[in-house]
Amino acid sequence: MSQKNSIWITYARNDNVDGDVDFIAQELSRAGLEVKLDRWNLTAGKHLWKQIDSFIQDPSKSDGWLLYATQASLGSQACKEEFAYALDRALHTRGGDFPVIALFPAPVDTNLIPAGIKTRLFVSVTDPDWKERIVAGVERRQPDIAKPQVEPYALKIYKSSRDGNNRYAIEVRPRGGTWVPFFAAIPLNEKDNVSPRLHHGPAKRNPLEAEVLGTFLSNGGSKRSNDGRLWIEFAGNEATPTQSYYILCKKLPSILIFGVDAGSPEYQVRF
C-alpha cells in the first residue's frame, strides 16, 4: 500500500469551537490525505516552533501546508507568526513548489490576506470540488474535476411582479454564430394560456423593465406548424451572442423549441 500524502493545518482555535476545522480534517482524511493538526500531533512540554519546524521541513512528515483562512485566523497574531514561519521554512527548505494552500470558508477582508497567500492556491469551501483541489495541490498534479457541459445557446428567464400579459420573458441567444430567420414554438394547446410574442434586443437586458427598448421585428409573424401540434412565432432579425430574442408570455410553456426557422440549429427545452 502506498503511503498517504500528508498536510499540516494551521487555524485559529476560535474557528474550531463548533468543530468546523475538525470537519475539514475529517473530509480531507476521507479524501486520502493524512492530516496533521496541532492538538493531534504536537507533544505537550516540547517547544512549539521546533515541532512545527520539524513537520514543515521533514519531507517524511508533511507534503503540504494548509491555512484555514478566516477573519479570526488571518487576524490572529499566533497564526500570522505560524504562517510567516511556515512559508519561510517551506520556501527555503522544501523549495518554491512546496504546496502552500489557503482554504476560505467565507469571504474575508482582503487586507488581512498575507501576500504569500495571495500569490498561491485559493480554495473555497463553497466550491463542490474543494477537497479534490487541495488533494491535487498536495499531490502536485492537476485536479480531476469534471468539466460542465455548456449548451451552444444561452437561456435565462425573467419574471415580472406586475400583473399583465407579460409576466415572463425567456431570453435565448446563440453562444456562437447566428440564428436567422428565428423561430420559437410552443405546444398549440398552450397558445392562449401562454400568449407568446417575440421581442428582440440587447443580450442580458430584462425587457420587462420599462426602460429596456427592443428593435423592430422584420418579417415577423405567427403560424401553426404543418402537423398542427405547435404554435410558432418567427422573425427575420439575427440572434447573435450579443443580440437576443425574448419570448414574452403570460405563463411559461411546458416546452419551448427555438432556433433557425425551417433550418438548423434547433433546440428544445422543457420547463
N, C-alpha and C positions, 0 to 999 in steps of 0.2 A: 504494500500500500504506500502510495506517495505521501510525503509529509505535507501537511497543510501549510499554506502561506499564513503568516500572522500579521496582525495590525495592532498598534498601540493607540488607545483612545484617550484624548485629553478633554476634560469637561469641567464645568463649574458644578460644585456639589448641589447648589440650588436647582439645577436643571434635572436632577435625578430624584428629587423629593417624591415624585409620583411614579418613579420607575421608568421615565422616558429614555434615559441612557441605557438602562438595563434592557429595555426593549430593542434598542438599536444593536446592542451587543448580541442579544439573542438571535435577531434576524440575520446578522452578518455571520454568526456561527452556523446557522442553518444553511446559509448560502455557501458555506465551505471554508470560511476563514477561521483561524484561531485568534480569538480576541483577547487582548491584554488590557485590563483596567487596573488602576492604582490599588483599589481595595481587594482585587483578586490576586495581584502579582507582586506587590511591594511588601517587603518584610518589615514588620514593626521593629523599631530600635536601630535600624540602619539608616544611613544618610540618604535622604530622598533623591537628591540630584544625581548622586553616584549610581543609584539603582536605575533611574530614568536614562542616564547616560549609557548604561550597560545595555538596556533594551534597544536604544536607538542605534548605537554603534556596532553591536554584535549582530552580524547577519543571521546567526542561528536563532536569535531571539525576536526579531521583528523584520517584516518585509515592507512595512509601510506605516504611516502615521496619520491619524485622523483627528481633526479638531471638531467637536460638536459645537458649532458656531451659533451662539445666541447672544442677546443683549447682555446676559449675565456672564457668559464665558469671555466674550470679547471685551467686556468692561472689567473683568476680574484681573487684578494685578498678578495674582499667582498664575493664572492661565497665560497671561501675557509673557511672564517670565519663562514659563514652561515652553510656550510656542517659540520664543526667541532662542531659547537654549536648544530646543529640538531642531529647529531649522538650521542653526549654525552647525550643530554636530552632524546633522544629516548631510548637508552640502559639503562639509569638509572631510567627512569620514566615508560616507556612502556614495558621494557623487551627486551631480545635479539632477540625475534621473530618479533619485530616491522618491517614491511616491509620498507626497505631502498633500492631503485632501481635506477640504472643509465641507462639512455636512450641515446644511441650514434647514432647521425645522420650520422656520418662519422668516419673513423679511426682517432685516436689521438695519440700523443706521450705517450707511456705507462709510462714514467717517471712522467707525470703530474697526473696520476690517483692515488688518495689517497688510502692508504692501506685499509681503511674502505670500499671502493667500490670494490676493487679487490677481496675481500672475500664474496661479496654479488651478487645479481642478476644483470647480464648484459643483456641489451636488445638493439638490433639494429633496427633502423627504416627500414633497408633494409629487415628485416625478415617480411614476409607477416603476421605473427601471433603476431606482436609486441604488438598490443592492448590487445589481449587475455592474453598474458604473464604478462602484467602489471596488468590488472584487476584481474587475478588469484592470483598474488602476494599480492595485497591489500586484496583480499578476503580470503587469506591464504588457497588456495586449489591448486590442480594440474591443469595446463592449459588444456583446452579442445581443443586439436589440432589433426586434422585428420592425421593419420599415412600414409605415402605414400605406395602404393602398389609396392613392389620391385619384378621384374621378377626373375625367377630362373636362368636366364642367363644374362651375360654382353654383350653389343654390343656397338661398337664405330666405327665411320667412319673416315678414314684418307684420305686426298686429296693431291695429288702432284701438284706442279705448273709447272712441266716439261711436255713437250709433250712426248707421248709414249703410249705403250699398257696398262701400269699400272697407270692409273690416280687416281684410288681409291683403298683403301683396307678396307674391312669390317671385323673388329675383332669380333669374337664370342667365348665365353668360358662359361662353367658352373660355377655357384657360389658355387656349392657343387656337389660332385660325379664326374663321368667321362662320356664322350661320346666316345664309341668305338664299332665298327668302325664308323667313322664320315662321314656325307654326307652334302652337300649343294646343293640346287636345285633352278633353276630359270625357268621362262616360256621358253619353247623350241623356240618360235618365237623371243626371245630376245638374243639367244645364240651368234649370230655373232656380234651384237652391243655391248654386254656386254663382251664377250670373257673371261669368268671366268676361273681362275685356283687357286689351293689351295697352301697356304704357312703355315707352322706350326712352331711356335717358342714361345719365352717367352711372357707372357702376358704384355700388355701395352707398347709394343715396336713397333714403326711405321716401318713396313717392307719396306716402300717406301724410307726410308733413306738407303743409300748405305752401311753403316757400320753395319746394322742390318742383321744378318745371320739367316736363318732358318735351320730346321733339314730335313734330307732325309725322303721323304714320303714312307712309307711301304704299299705295296698292294694298291697303288693308281691307279685311272683310271677315265674314263668318260663313261656315258651311257645315253640312253633315258629311261624315265620311261615306265613302261609296257603299260600305256594308251596313250603314245606318247605326253603328254602335257608338260612334264618337261625335262630339261637338268640337269643331276646330275653329280657332282664331288664328288669323295669319296676317303678315305684313311684310313689306319689302325692305325695311331698314335693316342694316347689318347689325348683328350681335357680335361684339368683339370682346377681348379681355378688358376693355375699358368702357364699353357701351353695353348695357344690359337691357333685357326685356323684363318687365314686371307684369305678372298676371294678377290683376286686381279682382277680388272676389268677395262675396258676402260670407261664404263658408269655404273651408278648404275641401278640395275634391278628394276622393279616395285614391285616385290615380291621376298623375299628370304625365303626358307624353309631349316631348318638345324636341326641337332641333331644326333641321332643314326640311322645309315643306317639299314633299314628293322627292326626297333625296336622302342623303346621309351626311353627317351622323344623325341618329335618332336615339333618344334616351327615354327611359320610363322610370318614374319614381312613385312609390306608394306612401301615403300619409296616414 
